[in-house]
Amino acid sequence: MAVKALLEGGPDDLLERIVSVTTPGEDLKIPHRGGYEHFKGTSRYQDSPEGRLPVYEWWERTEIAE
């Protein structure tokens, strides 16, 4: 069964707010606009259309080196 998480914060144009999590508890790195948005797990959960999901908060953006 795929584990999913709810993303909170970050850029307003980041459309996917419910994402699959490969390893629960590890930080998430989401490709977006030529870089990566980084999210850290929290101890919070939130109800969503896909059930109760762990909340990951945005904490930084890194650029992809060219």
HELIX and SHEET records of a PDB file:
SHEET    1   A 5 ILE A  18  VAL A  21  0                                        
SHEET    2   A 5 VAL A   3  GLU A   8 -1                                        
SHEET    3   A 5 GLY A  51  GLU A  63  1                                        
SHEET    4   A 5 GLY A  35  SER A  48 -1                                        
SHEET    5   A 5 LEU A  28  HIS A  32 -1                                        
END                                                                             
